[in-house]
């Protein structure tokens, strides 16, 4: 380790975490369990950003792409951690987070879709992902509401889902129970440094001292002041529009997570059917647009025509924290005592357990797990100032 984490300290470090989404909350909980004094500062309300807007898919398999081999390894490991993580979280919070294990269907609606799906499935199987090719008839046996325009599907039995909004609530309860100081609507203005070390954070009403500072502020991570450009995480907001339809809870239209060529559909036990999500380079624009909503509804209708009869329950906009390679920034920043856990893009919920595990070990033990190496800030050396800064 090049910094002072875990070195020459008789007691466990105090930690200030900037950002109250699932990543920040998950790390805070793990650190408090290990005996650290932890304070978490959230600019708005806990989990009010990407963690609230997400769909909660744990899709390390069907989302894997050829340019993301290292990310797949991290995501697949985190996926294996989720059942135990969820069980422990439910015990600590005394509430359910709705981890569902029906698996995921990915559909092909045309012959061209089917060729692309076979290509993707072959690559994913090469990574060790378990996938089963289904004929249109086999896919409809699993999900009878699928339309007649269907050229095939793959079934991924290990790609599941969790209710991300319940996870936020459960993590907040678990953090409070473990003694974490949760500070909502308390924005961090800057990282405070002295003598070449991060020493805490600057708030509107003064400073908060800490041995270690972690930036986990999602799409806003690049806007934290007090850092030289090479230490600033190159994270930008990637806008996504989503909506929720209302199904009959007793006879839901879908039971599996379903990916179509245009959208994904995520059924919840409370009767919601999430439809997402657009991918737009629009900065922090919060507007729902006619074109965005039309694209979501059209993509859902083409695969599941019966959605046209479902009421719209909710529509919203979120901002994924994206880096140029769509992978997170984890580990050291270049300023001793300042660490980064941000840029998770579409995988924040999925990567919460592994991020918390690896970053807690780094902070408490001064041990950088080799799995962090591909996600170091140093991979952007000489490149970007934060696109999210404004």
Secondary structure, DSSP 8 states (H G I E B T S, - for coil): --S-TTSS-SS--EEEEE--SHHHHHHHHHHHHTT-EEEEE-SSSTT-SHHHH---EE-TTTT--TT-HHHHHHHHHHHHHHHHHHHHHHHHHTS----B-S-EEEEE-SHHHHHHHHHHHHHHHHTT---EEE-HHHHHHH-TT--S---EEEEETT-EE--HHHHHHHHHHHHHHHT-EEETT--EEEEEEETTEEEEEEETTEEEE-SEEEE--GGGGGG-BS--GGGS---EEEEEEEEEEE--STT-S-SSEEE-SS-EEEE-TTSEEEEE---B--TT-----HHHHHHHHHHHHHH-GGGGGSEEEEEEEEEEEE-TTS--EEEE-SSBTEEEEE--GGGTTTTHHHHHHHHHHHHHH----GGGGGG-GGGGTT----TT--
